[in-house]
Amino acid sequence: MLPSVVPAKPENMPTEATQAGVTAIAPSGNIDQFAGAPSRQNLTYAFVHSIGLRALMVLANSATGIMTARSLHPDGRGELSAILLGPQVLAGIAALGVPTALTYHIRLHAAGKDDYVAASTYLALVCSAAAMIVGLVSIPYALSHYSASDVLWAKWLMISVMVAILLSVARGTLEGEGRFFFSNILLVAPHLLTVVGISVLVLTKRMSILPAGLVYVLTPVIPLLAACLSARAYRWRSPWSLVGPAKQLLSYGLRSYGGDLSGILTLYIDQALVVALLSPIEMGAYVIALNLSRTVNIAQQSICAILFPQSVGRSTEATILLNRRALQASIALSLIAGGVVSILGSALLRILYGKAYMISAGVLRILLLEVLLNGVVAVCAQAFMALNRPGIVTLQQICGLVLAVPLLAWLIPRYGLVGAGFGILGATTFRTIVILASFPVFLGRPAPGLLPNAGDRAWFLDRLGHLWRSRPLEAKA
């Protein structure tokens, strides 16, 4: 993960004046217009670019996962996951919703972009420093049944918290400007560099838990440095002169923070309890199943990355219409990918990771269903975030977390890995019900249809037709 600034602007990128012009969103809610990108591009092309880069990221993660799993075996892979888990969790918790708030305010107030970027960077530095202190204090307790060397290196790896939070701010800036391609570059680059680093360790026969952990932590620093160099394009003022923008960022961020916090805890609570309740071997097997199941949500992640900034400033009707079609596309693509992985799951585990990981086969299919439902929740949540109702997202995340903790604590000791899968599936099912019910309750509109009607099918065919002919889509009234 990386820092608070953005990559250098290529010469063919729009000028600042052009970006300011396209960042202002027309109230008409035209869902075909790709605001903030070079002229004549649209959401369809942005999605294709995004899904292509994220697919590359998944391939990179699969390659590193295979190499670490085969080299370290289940127990070593479990120890590596344990020492990396703390920084990952704290980076998500400590951001206070600032990256999302930054995207939101840049979309609405393009003229004040520099102040929002500077204020979010200062906030990120303070938050990451506080998170690292919390991590240093809590790690000895969280990893009490791991070796002293694991605890020591888990503390050193806490520096990655700052890198991760700053990078999320950089990506929030880019997405607020509509520069999704460069945001995805910042997202993908660390994963590609990690493949290189892990490959070098394997080829030189120096692969062990500590060097692998250092590779995961240090590779994001390179994109971070590139992003820092481009920070000169923004106007930087004293932190004391940015109190107003900082308050605005925190006002939105803290309202969405409950959702971010609950989402991070829900995302990692299963791994945390597996670490606490099961052996390193079982932890390694669970992480492999979890990572393999997450390969099917490329479409959902790509859609959400574009959907939120493109929805900000639209009418309620236009936002829900865009959300409905994005949701249907996400479900269709996830079903296809999930079906393939479900059918080939056992073979993939045996061929890619080795026979030692075959114990993951049962929980893998459960986690694939959870990924599909989690995609529904994530896409629907973008509508509430764009309509300045982040508290609704917080509500459903808290509901899921409140249910997940007792379910996992009850099921994992009794049923092991499968219990962890069913626990997280139950919590995500409840979150899906809550988020769909929130549309009529809080917005006074029906929940987005999960199946496309005739108009939706015609719209999708029209998009695919334009994409197939490789010519830009004309904006429609």
N, C-alpha and C positions, 0 to 999 in steps of 0.2 A: 504494500500500500504506500501512498506517497503524499506530497506536500500541498502547500496552500497557494500555489500559483499555477500558471498555465503554460503550456508549451509555446515556444516561439511561433509567431504567426508567419506562415508562408507568404510569399509575395502575392500569390493569387487569391488570398483571403480578402473578404470585403473590407473596406475601410471602416474606421470607427463610426463615421457618419452613416454609412450604409447599415452597419450593425444596429446602431441606435434606431434607425428607421424601421427595420424589420422586427426588432424586438417588441415594439408596441403591437399588441395583439388586437386585431379588429374585433369588435363586439359581435359581428355577424356569426362567428363560430364556424367559418368555413373549414371543414375538417380535412380538406385536401391540401391546404397551403402549408408548406414546410417553412415556417418563419425562422429566421436566424441563420439559414444556410445560404450558400451561394445561390444566385438566382436560378430559377427553373428547376430546382430540386423540390422534392415533396416527401411526405411522410413515408410513402412506399419505399423510396430509394434509401431514406435514412434507416428504415427498418432492415433492409437487405444488408446495408453496410454494417449495422450493429450486430445482426445475427451472424454474419460472416466472421467478424472479429471475435465475437464471444465463442463461436464454434472453435476458432483457433485456440482460444484460452482453455476451453474444455479439453482439447487434444493435448495441450501442454500440461494441464493438470493430470490428465490420465497417464502421460508419459512419466512424469515425476512420481506419481502414485505407484506405478508399476515398478519403477527402479527402486524406490525406497522400500516398498513392500517385499520385494524379492531379496534385497540386500540386507535389510534389518530383521526380517521375519516378523511374525505377529507381535511378539513381546517388544522388540525394539521399535516397531512402528507405533505401538501403543505408547511407549515412553516419549517418542518424538511428538506425538499428538498432544500428550499431556503437557509438555513444556511449552508448546506453541499455543495452547488453548487460552491461557490467561491473557496474553497480549491481544488476541483476537476479540475476546469478550470485552475487555476494558476499552479497546479502541471504539467499539460500537456504543458502549454505554456512555463514555465520557464526551462524545461529540455534542450532546445537549440539543440535537436537532438542528444545529447551525448550518450544515451543508444544504439541507432541504430548504431551510428558511432563506439561505442565500440565493438559491435558484428561484424561489418564489418572488423575492423582492427585485432581483435583476430583471425578471420578466415584466414586472409591473412598473418599475422605476429605473429605466435604462440610464437616465441622465445621472443618477447617483451611484452608478455601478462601482466606481473606484472606491468610494467610501465604504460601501458594503463589503467589497473584497478585502480591504484593509482591516475593517472591524472584525470580520470573520476570522482572519488570520491571527490577530491578537487573541481573540477568544479561544481559538484552537490551541495556541501555545499554552495558555493558562490551564485549559481543561486537560491537556495531555500531561502537563507536569503534575497536576493533582492525581490523575489516574495512575501514573507511574509510582507515586508514593504509596497509593493504596495497594498496588500490585506487590511492591516490595514487602509490605507488611503482611499481606494475606497469603502469599505463595507458600511459606513454610507450613501453614495449616492445611491448605488445599491439597498439597502434595506430601502429606505427612507419611504416607506408606510407600513413597518413592525414595530412591537413593539420594544421598547428600549431594552428589554431583548433579543429579537432575534438578534439584531445588536451586543449587547455585546458578546453573546456566539458565534456568527459567527466570531468575532475577535479572541476569544480564540482558536477556532478550526483551525485557520490558521497554528498551529504547525504541522498539518498533511501534509502540503505541503512538508516539509523537509523529512518526513517519506516516502511519496509517491515517491519522486524523487530518493531517495537513493535506494528504493526497485527496481525501474526500472533499475538502474545501476546494481544491483545485478543480475537481470534477464537477462540483456544484456550480462553480463559476462558468465553466465551459458549457454545461447544459443550460444554464440560464441564458447564455448568449446564443443558444441553438447550435453550438459547435459539437455535435454528438460524435462525430468521427474522432476528433482529438480527445474527447473524454474517454472514448473506448480505447484509444491508444494508451492513455495513462493507465487504464484498467488492465490491459492485456500485457503491456511491456514487462512488468515484474514477473509474470508467469513464464514468459518466454525466456527471460534471463535465468529464472530458476531451473528450467530444463537444461540450459547450458551448464550451470553450476553443478547440478546433481550428476549430469553426464560426465563431467570432468572428475568428480569424486569416484564414480564407478569405474571409469577407465584407468584411473591411477591407483585403484584399490585402496583408497583412503576413506571409503564410505563408513561412517559411524554416526551415532545420534548427534553428537556435538557439531561436527562439520556440516551435516545436513541442516541442523537448526540455524546455523550461521548463514547458510545459503538462503534459506527462506526469509531471513530477517534483513540481510544486507542487499540483496538484489533490487528491492524497491528504491534504494537510495539513489540509484543511477537515474531513473525517471524523475525522482524528486529534485535532483540537481538541475536537470533540464528545465523543469517547471519553475524552479527558483530563478533561473536566469531570465525567464520571460516576465518575471514580476516587475521588471523595470518599465514595462509598458503601462503600468498603472500608477496613479498618483498616490503616494504614501504620506500620510499625515500622522501627527502625534496621536497616541492612543487616547489622550485626554480630550482631543478635539472630535472624537468619534463616538461620544457617548450616545448621541441620538440614534445613529445607525445601529449601534450595538444593542440598544434597548429594543429597536424594532426587530432585529434578528432574534433576540432572546424571547420576545413576546410570541412570535410565531413558533420558534424552535421549541420552547418549553411546552407549548400546547401540543406539539407533535412528539415531544420527547418521551412522554409516557408510552406512546406507541412504539417509538424507537427502542426504548429501554425494555419494554415487555417483549418486543419482537426479538431483540438480541438474546434475552434470557430464554425465550421459548426456543430460539434456534439452537442454543448451546446447552440448555438444561439437561437434555437427554445425554449429551456427551459428558457433562459434569457429573451426573449421577452414575453413568457407566464407569467413569474414572474412580468414583468413590466406592462403588458397590461390587464391581467385577474386577477381574485380573487384567494386567496389561495385554495379555494375549487376546482376550475378549474385546478389550478396547480397540486394539488394532484391527480386529475383524469387523467391528461395528463401524469404524471410520471408513474402511474400504467400501462397505455396503452403502454407507451414507454418501460418500463421494460419487460412487457409480450411479446411484439414484438421482443425484443432482445434475448429472449430465443431460437429463431430459428437459430441464427448465431453461434452456438457452433462449427459447422464444419468449417465454414470460419475462425474463430479465431484460431482454432487448426491448420488448414492448413497454415495460414500465419505465425504462430509462428515457424513452421519448415521450410517452403518454403524459406524464406529469407536467413538464414544462410546456408542452403544446396545448394543455388543457387550461392553464392559468389564464384568467381574463375572459373566458368564454361564458356564455349564458348557461344556466343550469341544464336546459334542454340540449344544447349543443355538446356540453360536457358529457352528459349521460349517453348521448348517441355515439360519440367517439369511444366512450368507455365500453359500451355494449359490443361494438364491432371489434375492438381490441381484445375483449374478453373471449369472444367466439373464436378469433384467430388463435389466441393463446391455447384454448382448450383443444382445438383441432390439432395443432402442431404437437402439443404435449402428449395427446393420446397416441399419435403415430410413433413418436420417439419412445414413449413409455411401453407401448406394445412390443416394440423391437427389443428393448432391453429386458423386458419380462420374459420373453420367449428365449432369448439367448443368454440370460443372466448367469445360469450355472456354468455354461461353457465359457463365458467371458471371465468369470472368477477363476476357473481352473487354468485357462490358457494364459491370461494376462498376469494373474497374481500368484498362481500356484495352488496346489491341493490344500495347503494349510489354511487357505481362506474360504474353503467350501462351506464352512460353518456359517458364512454370511448369507447363503442363498435364501434361507427362509425369511430373514428380516428384510432382504432386498426388495421382495415383491410388496411387502407392507409399506416400505418407504416410498416406493414408486407411486402408490395410490395417494400417500400423504403429499407428495410433490405436486400432483395434479390439483388437489384441493387447495394447497397453499398458493398455487398460481391464481386460482379464482379469487382468493382473499387479497393477494397483492395487487392484482389489476383493478379490482373494485375499489380498493383503498385510494387509488390515484384520483378518483372522482372527488372524494371528500377532501383530500389534500388540496386539490386545485380550487375547490369552492370555499376555501378558508374554513374548513370544518375538521381540522386535524384531531380534535378531541374525540371524534367518532372512531377514528382509527385507533386511538389510544384505548378506547373502551373495548373494542373487540380483541385487541392484543392482551389486555389485562384479563379478560374473560378466559382466553386460551391459556394464559400462564397459570391462573388460579386453578384451573382444572388439570393442567399438565403435571404440576409438581406432585400432588397426591397420587395421580394415576401412575406416574413413573416410579415413585417411591414404593408403591404397592406391587406393581407388575415386575419390575426388574429383578428383585430378589427371588421371586417365584418362578419366572419364566425366562430370565436371562435376556439375550439379545432380542428375541421375539417379543418379550414383554416391553422392552424399550420402544420397539417399533409400534406396537399397538397403543402404548401410552401416548406417543406423539401424534399418532393418527387420530385418536379420540379427541385430543385437544384441538387439532386443526379442523376436524369436522364441526366442532362446536363454534369455532371462529368463523367458519364459512356460513353457518346459519345466522350468526349475529350480524355479519357484514351485509348479507343479502336483506335481512329484515330491517336494516338501518335506512335503506333507501325510502321505503314508504313512511317509516316512523319519523325520520329527521329531515328528509328532503321533500316529502309529499309526492314522490314519484315512484312508479313500480320499479322493482329490482331489474337490472339488465337481464334480458332473456339469454339463457345459456345456449339455445339453439337458434340458428339464423332463420329469419322469415324470408319471404320472397324478395323484399327490398334489400335485405342484407346480402342475400346470395347474388343478386344482380350487382351490388356494389363491389363485392369481392371479385366477381368475374371481370368487372370493368377494370379494377386495379391490376389484376393479373394480366389482362390483355394489354394494357399500356406497358407493364413491365416486360412482357414477352417481346413487344415490338421495340423495346429499348428507346422509347422517346418519352420526354417529360409529360406529366399529366397537366392539362390545363385546369386552372382554378375554376370551379363552378360556383354559381351563386347559391 
